[in-house]
Structures are given as C-alpha cells and as structure tokens.
Amino acid sequence: MSHRLVHEAARGCLKPDRGDFAVGDTVDVHVRIVEGEKERIQIFRGIVIGRKGSGVNESFTVRRLVAGEGVERVFPLHSPAIEKIVVKKRGKVRRAKLYYLRERTGKATKVAEQRLGGRKADIVADLAATDQHRDQARPEEEEGKSPPAEAGKEKPAGGVEKKV
C-alpha cells in the first residue's frame, strides 16, 4: 500500500517533455541559477555519457571539455532547476555508457552523428510520390476501360527493348 502511495506522489513531479534524448546525443541543458534575488539561465552543452535510474530518481551525466579539461555534471532529469533540454545532435553509439570518453581528448572525443533520413529516405519518398502521381494519371483503369495498347506488350526477358 505505501509503495503505491509513494509512486502516486512521485508521478506529480515528473516532467513529460524531458525524455526525448539518448546516450551519445549532444544536448544543451538550460539550468536555472539563483544568485541572491536574481535568477538567470545558464546553458551547459555537452555529450550525454550516461543515464540511470527511473521515475523521479532518473538522472543523466553530461560531459564537455573546458580549456582542455573534462567537466562532467550529473543532472536529475525531473529537477525544477532544469528549464529545458535541447538536443543539438543525435549521436550514433553502441553503448549504454560512454565512460571511455573520459580518457580521450580533442577530436578523439567526437561521437559519430546519426544520419536522419539520408539518401534511402529520399528514394523512398520519390517512389511514393511517383506511385501517387501514376495512380492519378490513369483514371480510365478504375472506370473499367481498357488500358492503352502499348501497356499490353511484353518486354523481352532482359528487360531491354530492341529495335529491329
């Protein structure tokens, strides 16, 4: 019974827009900083090297290089101090934790960028548009009329027509 009450109380603290990034992504974490009576937003940009926990206890670690030194910060995912998390680049990684980046400096810390779309997606989109255009161009087939005379001709087995 008490377990259920704890989960119900914690559910109200969860921020629904916070889970759209993964390990390997380059993110901007907008953090609220309170100095005296003033409040400002500070942006911490880096690579997410790990996520852990679940629910209210979920946290993530962001690493960046400042003047040649590696700086890591652990952020509670649902903290009210975090204004927003903006994904700048999607990383292509095959690990759940990128702790191996700690020993690397310079260009060796680069994570391959995940290509969204690309040539294959363009080809699929072009084929879909061509099929849709072709379907709109032949309304007589839908009405039961016979197809044009050339449509009935068969091509040779090689797929190339030869003029004789």
C-alpha positions in Angstrom: 0.0 0.0 0.0 2.7 2.5 0.9 4.7 1.7 -2.2 1.7 2.7 -4.3 1.3 6.0 -2.4 4.9 6.9 -3.0 4.6 6.2 -6.7 1.4 8.3 -6.9 3.0 11.2 -5.1 6.1 11.0 -7.4 4.0 10.9 -10.5 3.0 14.5 -10.0 6.7 15.6 -10.0 7.5 14.0 -13.4 8.1 16.3 -16.3 6.7 14.7 -19.5 8.9 16.6 -22.0 12.3 15.5 -20.6 12.9 12.0 -22.0 13.5 12.7 -25.8 17.3 12.3 -25.8 19.6 9.3 -25.6 23.2 8.5 -24.6 25.6 9.9 -27.2 23.4 13.0 -28.1 24.9 16.5 -27.8 22.5 18.5 -25.7 22.1 22.0 -24.3 20.9 21.8 -20.7 19.3 25.1 -19.6 19.8 25.4 -15.9 18.3 28.0 -13.6 20.9 29.7 -11.4 19.8 31.7 -8.4 22.2 34.4 -7.3 20.9 36.4 -4.4 17.5 37.6 -5.6 18.4 37.4 -9.3 17.7 34.3 -11.4 19.3 33.5 -14.7 19.6 30.6 -17.2 23.0 29.0 -17.8 23.5 26.7 -20.7 25.6 23.6 -20.2 26.4 22.0 -23.6 28.0 18.5 -23.8 27.6 14.9 -24.7 25.3 12.7 -22.7 27.6 9.9 -21.5 25.0 8.0 -19.3 21.5 7.8 -18.0 20.5 5.9 -14.9 17.5 5.4 -12.6 13.8 5.6 -13.3 10.9 7.8 -12.3 11.7 10.7 -10.1 15.2 9.3 -9.4 16.3 9.3 -13.0 19.4 11.3 -13.8 21.8 11.8 -16.7 25.5 12.8 -17.0 26.7 15.4 -19.5 30.4 15.8 -20.3 32.2 18.6 -22.1 35.7 19.9 -22.5 36.6 23.3 -21.0 40.1 24.6 -21.7 41.3 21.1 -22.3 39.8 19.7 -19.0 36.9 17.4 -19.0 33.9 18.6 -17.0 31.0 16.3 -16.1 27.8 17.3 -14.5 25.1 14.9 -13.2 21.6 16.3 -13.6 18.4 14.9 -12.1 16.1 14.6 -15.1 13.0 15.9 -13.4 14.6 18.7 -11.4 12.8 22.0 -11.3 16.2 23.7 -11.7 16.3 22.5 -15.3 14.4 24.8 -17.6 14.7 22.7 -20.7 16.9 20.2 -22.6 17.6 20.9 -26.2 19.1 18.1 -28.5 21.6 19.6 -30.8 22.9 16.5 -32.5 21.9 12.8 -32.3 24.8 10.5 -31.6 25.3 7.1 -33.2 26.6 4.9 -30.4 26.5 1.2 -29.4 27.0 1.6 -25.7 24.7 2.5 -22.8 27.5 4.3 -21.0 30.2 6.3 -22.8 32.7 6.3 -19.9 35.6 5.6 -22.4 35.4 9.2 -23.4 37.0 10.2 -20.1 40.4 9.0 -21.2 40.2 10.8 -24.6 40.8 14.4 -25.5 40.5 16.5 -28.6 39.0 15.0 -31.7 39.0 11.6 -30.2 36.0 12.6 -28.1 33.8 13.0 -31.2 30.8 10.8 -31.4 29.5 9.9 -34.9 26.4 11.8 -35.8 23.3 9.7 -36.5 22.0 10.5 -40.0 18.3 11.1 -40.1 16.8 10.5 -43.4 19.6 10.3 -45.9 19.6 9.0 -49.5 17.5 5.9 -48.8 14.7 8.1 -47.3 14.8 10.4 -50.3 14.5 7.4 -52.7 11.5 6.0 -50.8 9.8 9.4 -50.7 10.4 9.9 -54.5 8.9 6.4 -55.2 5.9 7.1 -53.1 5.3 10.4 -54.9 5.7 8.7 -58.3 3.2 6.0 -57.4 0.7 8.5 -56.3 1.2 10.6 -59.5 0.8 7.5 -61.6 -2.4 6.5 -59.9 -3.9 9.9 -60.5 -2.8 9.9 -64.2 -4.8 6.8 -65.2 -8.4 7.2 -64.1 -9.7 5.1 -67.0 -8.5 1.9 -65.5 -10.6 2.5 -62.4 -13.7 3.1 -64.6 -13.3 -0.3 -66.3 -12.0 1.0 -69.6 -9.2 -1.0 -71.3 -5.6 0.1 -70.8 -3.7 1.7 -73.7 -2.5 -0.6 -76.5 1.2 -0.4 -75.5 0.6 -1.5 -72.0 -0.3 -5.0 -73.2 3.1 -5.6 -74.9 5.6 -7.7 -73.1 9.2 -6.8 -72.8 12.0 -9.3 -73.5 13.4 -11.3 -70.6 16.4 -9.0 -70.2 14.2 -6.0 -69.6 15.6 -4.1 -72.6 13.6 -3.5 -75.8 15.4 -4.0 -79.0 14.5 -2.1 -82.2 14.5 -4.3 -85.3 
